[in-house]
């Protein structure tokens, strides 16, 4: 069994120097709004994925008035302690596992998987394609280090190619040669990324279907349709033949950095046809499907539900919880536990956050 046993937050968000211990099963974090519940689960999320789900700027995670933060997590696996630490100081991040400094992010991410539920998840349906690409990269990267490495290389090549396109000169042989080299490498890594994304949704869709049918009482079947910007069989042709458009736009206009996906409920686009309630159910089904798939891949799964219960009625709250039980260690933030099934409460650890216990050092 794998689970987070404890966490220490030092100068992280609203916390000074606080320790929390957890149950291996269900942890319900209760308190008023803006008291620190989300900051606590944000710290747990960061331990798994390095970055926050709320901001890309580490400086914003540092408590006001300080210039560094530390997150320390103790995990238990097969009765052995595994210590993780993330430190940030003066624009530098330090990653440590069992006292060993880890230099590459791809060597850190993926030891365990994190599935995050948030009210903002509905933006996956109706928000921008960049939100959905971030979703793909976050969740594929958690169990495929090669994908993270390929994506990192692709982004570097893309940046270099775009720099050339800004001042492209058709009469400069050196520029033309560089463009040819970068385009060739871009195609190579674009193909790897598109193939992996295709496989990801192919594997994930059966899980999502089962969860959506369970939540909707067999009335709504959800599938995710991957919308690749370039065809996997014609990537080289599409990117190379698009050079004239790229020169005009002064940026690379074809490639997986323009990919997207769509939520299809009973074969209809959820963004166009689904009600807000159906869209909310669709995002829940997506995350529930992820949790189920991760559990089949790896027994080391942490599930976070941040203020999701405020969006659900009593029956749906408990249905979601029943679908999540045995999928991994669960963390729930909420302002009230009155609608949670008594059997679930009896098997949970309730952690109350107040200004007084939060500010104790």
SETORZA-837454 format. One record per residue (C-alpha): residue in three letters; x, y, z; residue number from 1. Coordinates in Angstrom, 3 decimals, decimal comma, padded with zeros to 6 digits. Layout:
// residues N
> ala | X | Y | Z | NUM .
...
//
This chain:
// residues 361
> unk | 000,000 | 000,000 | 000,000 | 1 .
> unk | 001,189 | 003,498 | -000,872 | 2 .
> unk | -000,040 | 006,703 | 000,778 | 3 .
> unk | 000,978 | 010,154 | 001,995 | 4 .
> unk | 001,497 | 009,859 | 005,750 | 5 .
> unk | 002,381 | 013,486 | 006,542 | 6 .
> unk | 003,270 | 016,842 | 005,058 | 7 .
> unk | 005,147 | 019,871 | 006,360 | 8 .
> unk | 004,513 | 023,272 | 004,768 | 9 .
> unk | 007,044 | 026,016 | 005,451 | 10 .
> unk | 006,282 | 029,520 | 004,115 | 11 .
> unk | 003,916 | 027,943 | 001,591 | 12 .
> unk | 000,912 | 030,119 | 000,730 | 13 .
> unk | -000,763 | 031,014 | 004,056 | 14 .
> unk | 001,229 | 028,502 | 006,136 | 15 .
> unk | 004,181 | 029,407 | 008,347 | 16 .
> unk | 005,440 | 026,058 | 009,577 | 17 .
> unk | 002,695 | 023,475 | 009,815 | 18 .
> unk | 002,522 | 019,690 | 009,945 | 19 .
> unk | -000,417 | 017,478 | 008,998 | 20 .
> unk | -000,810 | 013,710 | 009,230 | 21 .
> unk | -003,243 | 011,746 | 007,112 | 22 .
> unk | -005,277 | 008,574 | 006,834 | 23 .
> unk | -004,258 | 006,075 | 004,137 | 24 .
> unk | -007,845 | 006,125 | 002,837 | 25 .
> unk | -010,105 | 009,215 | 002,989 | 26 .
> unk | -009,160 | 012,630 | 004,391 | 27 .
> unk | -011,799 | 015,353 | 004,668 | 28 .
> unk | -010,360 | 018,845 | 005,157 | 29 .
> unk | -013,024 | 021,138 | 006,522 | 30 .
> unk | -013,065 | 024,854 | 007,266 | 31 .
> unk | -014,426 | 028,227 | 006,247 | 32 .
> unk | -013,683 | 029,729 | 002,863 | 33 .
> unk | -010,238 | 031,353 | 002,388 | 34 .
> unk | -008,852 | 029,612 | 005,480 | 35 .
> unk | -006,170 | 027,454 | 003,819 | 36 .
> unk | -007,916 | 024,244 | 002,742 | 37 .
> unk | -006,993 | 024,695 | -000,912 | 38 .
> unk | -003,421 | 025,701 | -000,017 | 39 .
> unk | -002,983 | 022,413 | 001,840 | 40 .
> unk | -004,103 | 020,229 | -001,078 | 41 .
> unk | -002,163 | 022,488 | -003,450 | 42 .
> unk | 000,950 | 021,517 | -001,487 | 43 .
> unk | 000,060 | 017,826 | -001,880 | 44 .
> unk | -000,436 | 018,321 | -005,624 | 45 .
> unk | 002,950 | 020,064 | -005,892 | 46 .
> unk | 004,681 | 017,122 | -004,206 | 47 .
> unk | 003,558 | 014,938 | -007,092 | 48 .
> unk | 003,799 | 017,292 | -010,056 | 49 .
> unk | 006,295 | 019,959 | -008,894 | 50 .
> unk | 004,071 | 022,767 | -010,171 | 51 .
> unk | 000,801 | 024,105 | -008,780 | 52 .
> unk | -002,515 | 023,632 | -010,558 | 53 .
> unk | -003,371 | 027,276 | -009,798 | 54 .
> unk | -000,252 | 029,135 | -010,960 | 55 .
> unk | 002,967 | 028,550 | -012,917 | 56 .
> unk | 004,815 | 031,173 | -010,852 | 57 .
> unk | 006,656 | 029,696 | -007,847 | 58 .
> unk | 007,045 | 033,143 | -006,318 | 59 .
> unk | 003,274 | 033,299 | -005,814 | 60 .
> unk | 003,469 | 030,163 | -003,650 | 61 .
> unk | 005,812 | 031,857 | -001,156 | 62 .
> unk | 004,110 | 033,263 | 001,948 | 63 .
> unk | 003,881 | 037,045 | 001,955 | 64 .
> unk | 006,972 | 038,582 | 003,529 | 65 .
> unk | 009,255 | 035,583 | 002,887 | 66 .
> unk | 011,532 | 034,629 | -000,001 | 67 .
> unk | 011,416 | 030,817 | 000,037 | 68 .
> unk | 009,177 | 027,851 | 000,665 | 69 .
> unk | 009,692 | 024,186 | 001,513 | 70 .
> unk | 007,318 | 021,271 | 001,077 | 71 .
> unk | 008,197 | 017,998 | 002,761 | 72 .
> unk | 006,113 | 014,862 | 002,340 | 73 .
> unk | 006,565 | 011,483 | 003,976 | 74 .
> unk | 005,016 | 008,610 | 002,050 | 75 .
> unk | 004,630 | 005,012 | 003,159 | 76 .
> unk | 005,136 | 002,202 | 000,656 | 77 .
> unk | 005,245 | -001,419 | 001,780 | 78 .
> unk | 005,982 | -000,226 | 005,337 | 79 .
> unk | 008,974 | 001,805 | 004,134 | 80 .
> unk | 009,327 | 005,582 | 004,465 | 81 .
> unk | 009,881 | 007,594 | 001,285 | 82 .
> unk | 010,643 | 011,276 | 001,789 | 83 .
> unk | 009,990 | 013,904 | -000,876 | 84 .
> unk | 011,057 | 017,537 | -000,638 | 85 .
> unk | 010,540 | 020,535 | -002,902 | 86 .
> unk | 012,399 | 023,699 | -002,016 | 87 .
> unk | 012,207 | 027,075 | -003,716 | 88 .
> unk | 014,581 | 029,955 | -003,023 | 89 .
> unk | 015,741 | 032,894 | -005,140 | 90 .
> unk | 014,071 | 031,663 | -008,340 | 91 .
> unk | 015,638 | 028,207 | -007,980 | 92 .
> unk | 013,784 | 024,979 | -007,277 | 93 .
> unk | 015,348 | 021,974 | -005,559 | 94 .
> unk | 013,911 | 018,447 | -005,811 | 95 .
> unk | 014,915 | 015,747 | -003,339 | 96 .
> unk | 013,766 | 012,148 | -002,851 | 97 .
> unk | 015,168 | 010,128 | 000,040 | 98 .
> unk | 017,996 | 012,664 | 000,471 | 99 .
> unk | 019,006 | 012,344 | -003,197 | 100 .
> unk | 018,889 | 015,531 | -005,270 | 101 .
> unk | 016,986 | 014,998 | -008,518 | 102 .
> unk | 018,125 | 017,232 | -011,361 | 103 .
> unk | 015,622 | 016,369 | -014,107 | 104 .
> unk | 011,925 | 017,022 | -013,590 | 105 .
> unk | 011,075 | 013,945 | -015,656 | 106 .
> unk | 013,018 | 011,819 | -013,124 | 107 .
> unk | 010,885 | 013,225 | -010,299 | 108 .
> unk | 007,396 | 013,250 | -011,818 | 109 .
> unk | 005,604 | 009,930 | -012,094 | 110 .
> unk | 006,697 | 008,142 | -008,928 | 111 .
> unk | 003,045 | 008,409 | -007,965 | 112 .
> unk | 000,027 | 009,766 | -009,821 | 113 .
> unk | -002,212 | 012,675 | -008,805 | 114 .
> unk | -005,753 | 013,195 | -010,080 | 115 .
> unk | -007,171 | 016,627 | -009,276 | 116 .
> unk | -010,878 | 017,560 | -009,210 | 117 .
> unk | -011,646 | 021,287 | -009,122 | 118 .
> unk | -014,616 | 023,562 | -009,900 | 119 .
> unk | -012,407 | 025,020 | -012,650 | 120 .
> unk | -012,518 | 021,641 | -014,445 | 121 .
> unk | -015,534 | 022,848 | -016,411 | 122 .
> unk | -013,088 | 025,059 | -018,333 | 123 .
> unk | -011,852 | 021,837 | -019,931 | 124 .
> unk | -015,176 | 021,734 | -021,778 | 125 .
> unk | -015,801 | 025,389 | -022,561 | 126 .
> unk | -012,365 | 026,961 | -022,093 | 127 .
> unk | -009,414 | 027,441 | -024,419 | 128 .
> unk | -007,475 | 024,708 | -026,264 | 129 .
> unk | -004,394 | 025,618 | -024,184 | 130 .
> unk | -006,257 | 024,382 | -021,072 | 131 .
> unk | -006,903 | 021,056 | -022,738 | 132 .
> unk | -003,309 | 020,717 | -023,983 | 133 .
> unk | -002,119 | 021,368 | -020,429 | 134 .
> unk | -004,429 | 018,579 | -019,266 | 135 .
> unk | -002,964 | 016,158 | -021,823 | 136 .
> unk | 000,618 | 017,010 | -020,915 | 137 .
> unk | -000,018 | 016,828 | -017,158 | 138 .
> unk | -001,715 | 013,455 | -017,148 | 139 .
> unk | 000,219 | 011,689 | -019,914 | 140 .
> unk | 003,463 | 012,910 | -018,372 | 141 .
> unk | 002,643 | 011,337 | -015,009 | 142 .
> unk | 003,053 | 007,798 | -016,289 | 143 .
> unk | 005,203 | 008,307 | -019,365 | 144 .
> unk | 008,568 | 009,950 | -018,708 | 145 .
> unk | 009,558 | 009,563 | -022,353 | 146 .
> unk | 006,597 | 011,726 | -023,313 | 147 .
> unk | 007,795 | 014,473 | -020,954 | 148 .
> unk | 011,286 | 014,308 | -022,426 | 149 .
> unk | 010,000 | 014,358 | -026,014 | 150 .
> unk | 007,681 | 017,253 | -025,219 | 151 .
> unk | 010,515 | 019,242 | -023,639 | 152 .
> unk | 012,713 | 018,731 | -026,722 | 153 .
> unk | 009,818 | 019,600 | -029,044 | 154 .
> unk | 009,225 | 022,891 | -027,206 | 155 .
> unk | 012,901 | 023,830 | -027,470 | 156 .
> unk | 012,963 | 023,078 | -031,205 | 157 .
> unk | 009,710 | 024,991 | -031,662 | 158 .
> unk | 011,129 | 028,023 | -029,856 | 159 .
> unk | 014,274 | 028,000 | -032,044 | 160 .
> unk | 012,256 | 027,583 | -035,240 | 161 .
> unk | 009,977 | 030,463 | -034,262 | 162 .
> unk | 012,992 | 032,696 | -033,605 | 163 .
> unk | 014,175 | 032,060 | -037,165 | 164 .
> unk | 010,705 | 032,731 | -038,557 | 165 .
> unk | 010,601 | 036,166 | -036,937 | 166 .
> unk | 013,372 | 037,390 | -039,262 | 167 .
> unk | 013,292 | 034,833 | -042,036 | 168 .
> unk | 015,329 | 035,764 | -045,100 | 169 .
> unk | 014,744 | 033,632 | -048,190 | 170 .
> unk | 018,082 | 034,735 | -049,652 | 171 .
> unk | 020,173 | 033,722 | -046,643 | 172 .
> unk | 021,533 | 030,202 | -047,203 | 173 .
> unk | 022,470 | 029,779 | -043,533 | 174 .
> unk | 018,937 | 030,667 | -042,431 | 175 .
> unk | 017,432 | 028,298 | -044,997 | 176 .
> unk | 019,738 | 025,489 | -043,842 | 177 .
> unk | 018,844 | 026,090 | -040,184 | 178 .
> unk | 015,145 | 026,135 | -041,026 | 179 .
> unk | 015,492 | 022,777 | -042,785 | 180 .
> unk | 017,269 | 021,249 | -039,770 | 181 .
> unk | 014,760 | 022,562 | -037,235 | 182 .
> unk | 011,803 | 021,529 | -039,382 | 183 .
> unk | 013,166 | 017,991 | -039,712 | 184 .
> unk | 013,619 | 017,688 | -035,937 | 185 .
> unk | 010,233 | 019,296 | -035,266 | 186 .
> unk | 008,551 | 016,679 | -037,454 | 187 .
> unk | 010,411 | 013,860 | -035,670 | 188 .
> unk | 009,220 | 014,880 | -032,211 | 189 .
> unk | 005,784 | 016,026 | -033,356 | 190 .
> unk | 005,083 | 012,500 | -034,571 | 191 .
> unk | 006,079 | 010,998 | -031,204 | 192 .
> unk | 003,819 | 013,408 | -029,303 | 193 .
> unk | 000,781 | 012,911 | -031,551 | 194 .
> unk | 001,141 | 009,123 | -031,442 | 195 .
> unk | 001,321 | 009,162 | -027,633 | 196 .
> unk | -001,714 | 011,418 | -027,314 | 197 .
> unk | -003,700 | 009,166 | -029,636 | 198 .
> unk | -002,797 | 006,141 | -027,531 | 199 .
> unk | -003,661 | 007,988 | -024,297 | 200 .
> unk | -007,245 | 008,695 | -025,365 | 201 .
> unk | -007,622 | 005,249 | -026,900 | 202 .
> unk | -006,755 | 003,755 | -023,497 | 203 .
> unk | -008,708 | 006,300 | -021,455 | 204 .
> unk | -012,029 | 006,341 | -023,321 | 205 .
> unk | -013,355 | 002,957 | -022,097 | 206 .
> unk | -012,802 | 004,095 | -018,493 | 207 .
> unk | -014,553 | 007,414 | -019,132 | 208 .
> unk | -017,513 | 005,669 | -020,777 | 209 .
> unk | -018,056 | 003,429 | -017,762 | 210 .
> unk | -017,895 | 006,331 | -015,288 | 211 .
> unk | -020,237 | 008,573 | -017,314 | 212 .
> unk | -022,834 | 005,815 | -017,642 | 213 .
> unk | -022,612 | 005,077 | -013,905 | 214 .
> unk | -023,081 | 008,727 | -012,891 | 215 .
> unk | -025,923 | 009,384 | -015,361 | 216 .
> unk | -027,731 | 006,101 | -014,671 | 217 .
> unk | -026,965 | 004,815 | -018,182 | 218 .
> unk | -028,351 | 007,883 | -020,020 | 219 .
> unk | -025,153 | 009,714 | -021,019 | 220 .
> unk | -022,142 | 008,129 | -022,692 | 221 .
> unk | -019,033 | 010,325 | -022,742 | 222 .
> unk | -016,116 | 009,967 | -025,135 | 223 .
> unk | -013,154 | 012,220 | -025,714 | 224 .
> unk | -012,352 | 012,963 | -029,344 | 225 .
> unk | -008,726 | 013,945 | -029,906 | 226 .
> unk | -008,407 | 016,727 | -032,489 | 227 .
> unk | -004,848 | 016,570 | -033,772 | 228 .
> unk | -003,649 | 019,675 | -035,606 | 229 .
> unk | -001,650 | 017,469 | -037,972 | 230 .
> unk | -002,438 | 013,953 | -039,159 | 231 .
> unk | -000,083 | 011,371 | -037,697 | 232 .
> unk | 000,374 | 009,829 | -041,175 | 233 .
> unk | 001,079 | 013,161 | -042,908 | 234 .
> unk | 002,967 | 015,178 | -040,295 | 235 .
> unk | 006,050 | 015,770 | -042,405 | 236 .
> unk | 004,049 | 016,793 | -045,462 | 237 .
> unk | 001,698 | 019,103 | -043,537 | 238 .
> unk | 004,432 | 020,903 | -041,587 | 239 .
> unk | 006,936 | 021,292 | -044,427 | 240 .
> unk | 004,327 | 022,390 | -046,964 | 241 .
> unk | 003,070 | 025,002 | -044,501 | 242 .
> unk | 006,362 | 026,949 | -044,486 | 243 .
> unk | 005,003 | 029,832 | -046,588 | 244 .
> unk | 002,175 | 030,356 | -044,081 | 245 .
> unk | 004,645 | 030,145 | -041,203 | 246 .
> unk | 006,890 | 032,788 | -042,781 | 247 .
> unk | 003,890 | 035,065 | -043,237 | 248 .
> unk | 002,679 | 034,473 | -039,657 | 249 .
> unk | 006,267 | 034,627 | -038,280 | 250 .
> unk | 005,523 | 031,556 | -036,156 | 251 .
> unk | 004,953 | 027,798 | -036,527 | 252 .
> unk | 001,265 | 027,340 | -037,279 | 253 .
> unk | 001,144 | 023,539 | -037,607 | 254 .
> unk | 002,014 | 020,929 | -034,999 | 255 .
> unk | 000,899 | 019,344 | -031,711 | 256 .
> unk | 001,305 | 022,701 | -029,925 | 257 .
> unk | -002,019 | 023,493 | -031,634 | 258 .
> unk | -003,802 | 020,245 | -030,698 | 259 .
> unk | -007,169 | 020,075 | -028,969 | 260 .
> unk | -009,825 | 017,569 | -027,858 | 261 .
> unk | -013,605 | 017,585 | -027,554 | 262 .
> unk | -016,096 | 016,137 | -025,064 | 263 .
> unk | -018,705 | 014,086 | -026,920 | 264 .
> unk | -021,879 | 013,182 | -024,982 | 265 .
> unk | -023,981 | 010,653 | -026,886 | 266 .
> unk | -021,990 | 011,641 | -030,006 | 267 .
> unk | -022,779 | 015,365 | -029,644 | 268 .
> unk | -020,245 | 018,071 | -028,812 | 269 .
> unk | -020,737 | 018,963 | -025,132 | 270 .
> unk | -019,453 | 022,500 | -025,602 | 271 .
> unk | -022,210 | 023,227 | -028,115 | 272 .
> unk | -025,138 | 021,128 | -026,886 | 273 .
> unk | -024,702 | 020,147 | -023,213 | 274 .
> unk | -026,183 | 021,990 | -020,255 | 275 .
> unk | -023,895 | 023,276 | -017,504 | 276 .
> unk | -024,897 | 020,303 | -015,353 | 277 .
> unk | -024,035 | 017,873 | -018,153 | 278 .
> unk | -020,712 | 019,611 | -018,711 | 279 .
> unk | -019,953 | 019,299 | -014,999 | 280 .
> unk | -020,810 | 015,594 | -015,107 | 281 .
> unk | -018,588 | 015,188 | -018,168 | 282 .
> unk | -015,545 | 016,611 | -016,376 | 283 .
> unk | -016,251 | 014,446 | -013,341 | 284 .
> unk | -016,452 | 011,396 | -015,590 | 285 .
> unk | -013,137 | 012,337 | -017,192 | 286 .
> unk | -011,359 | 012,603 | -013,848 | 287 .
> unk | -013,035 | 009,482 | -012,453 | 288 .
> unk | -011,914 | 007,627 | -015,567 | 289 .
> unk | -008,369 | 008,867 | -015,060 | 290 .
> unk | -008,372 | 007,695 | -011,445 | 291 .
> unk | -009,593 | 004,238 | -012,504 | 292 .
> unk | -007,025 | 003,967 | -015,303 | 293 .
> unk | -004,164 | 005,138 | -013,087 | 294 .
> unk | -005,188 | 002,585 | -010,474 | 295 .
> unk | -004,878 | -000,180 | -013,086 | 296 .
> unk | -001,458 | 001,119 | -014,158 | 297 .
> unk | -000,014 | 001,773 | -010,725 | 298 .
> unk | -001,159 | 001,297 | -007,139 | 299 .
> unk | 000,285 | 004,692 | -006,138 | 300 .
> unk | -002,563 | 007,138 | -006,752 | 301 .
> unk | -003,582 | 010,267 | -004,836 | 302 .
> unk | -006,987 | 011,826 | -005,557 | 303 .
> unk | -007,807 | 015,421 | -004,617 | 304 .
> unk | -011,297 | 016,926 | -004,669 | 305 .
> unk | -010,952 | 020,649 | -004,018 | 306 .
> unk | -014,314 | 022,261 | -003,237 | 307 .
> unk | -016,034 | 020,037 | -005,794 | 308 .
> unk | -018,842 | 019,063 | -003,421 | 309 .
> unk | -020,246 | 022,606 | -003,441 | 310 .
> unk | -021,169 | 021,977 | -007,090 | 311 .
> unk | -023,019 | 018,693 | -006,460 | 312 .
> unk | -026,293 | 017,635 | -004,866 | 313 .
> unk | -026,298 | 015,115 | -002,015 | 314 .
> unk | -026,869 | 012,036 | -004,181 | 315 .
> unk | -024,183 | 012,967 | -006,685 | 316 .
> unk | -021,662 | 013,684 | -003,914 | 317 .
> unk | -022,044 | 010,212 | -002,509 | 318 .
> unk | -022,153 | 008,552 | -005,936 | 319 .
> unk | -018,829 | 010,174 | -006,811 | 320 .
> unk | -017,327 | 009,056 | -003,503 | 321 .
> unk | -018,469 | 005,461 | -004,046 | 322 .
> unk | -016,837 | 005,462 | -007,489 | 323 .
> unk | -013,567 | 006,771 | -006,010 | 324 .
> unk | -013,251 | 004,441 | -003,037 | 325 .
> unk | -010,391 | 001,951 | -003,545 | 326 .
> unk | -008,986 | 004,054 | -006,416 | 327 .
> unk | -006,336 | 005,649 | -004,180 | 328 .
> unk | -005,804 | 007,871 | -001,158 | 329 .
> unk | -008,442 | 010,627 | -001,191 | 330 .
> unk | -008,297 | 014,260 | -000,035 | 331 .
> unk | -011,497 | 016,342 | 000,032 | 332 .
> unk | -011,841 | 020,022 | 000,904 | 333 .
> unk | -015,281 | 021,214 | 001,941 | 334 .
> unk | -017,042 | 023,744 | 004,166 | 335 .
> unk | -019,560 | 021,172 | 005,421 | 336 .
> unk | -019,788 | 017,419 | 005,923 | 337 .
> unk | -023,535 | 017,274 | 006,552 | 338 .
> unk | -024,407 | 015,640 | 003,195 | 339 .
> unk | -021,643 | 013,031 | 003,221 | 340 .
> unk | -022,820 | 009,466 | 003,787 | 341 .
> unk | -022,286 | 008,368 | 007,404 | 342 .
> unk | -020,529 | 005,180 | 006,284 | 343 .
> unk | -018,000 | 007,250 | 004,329 | 344 .
> unk | -017,519 | 009,626 | 007,273 | 345 .
> unk | -016,899 | 006,716 | 009,634 | 346 .
> unk | -014,011 | 005,599 | 007,409 | 347 .
> unk | -012,510 | 009,068 | 007,017 | 348 .
> unk | -010,129 | 011,305 | 008,911 | 349 .
> unk | -011,615 | 014,784 | 009,367 | 350 .
> unk | -009,044 | 017,590 | 009,545 | 351 .
> unk | -010,401 | 020,972 | 010,611 | 352 .
> unk | -008,527 | 024,081 | 009,448 | 353 .
> unk | -008,953 | 027,307 | 011,386 | 354 .
> unk | -006,918 | 030,494 | 011,528 | 355 .
> unk | -005,757 | 029,562 | 015,029 | 356 .
> unk | -004,367 | 026,105 | 014,211 | 357 .
> unk | -003,070 | 027,266 | 010,838 | 358 .
> unk | -001,009 | 030,102 | 012,347 | 359 .
> unk | 000,485 | 027,974 | 015,119 | 360 .
> unk | 004,170 | 027,348 | 014,442 | 361 .
//
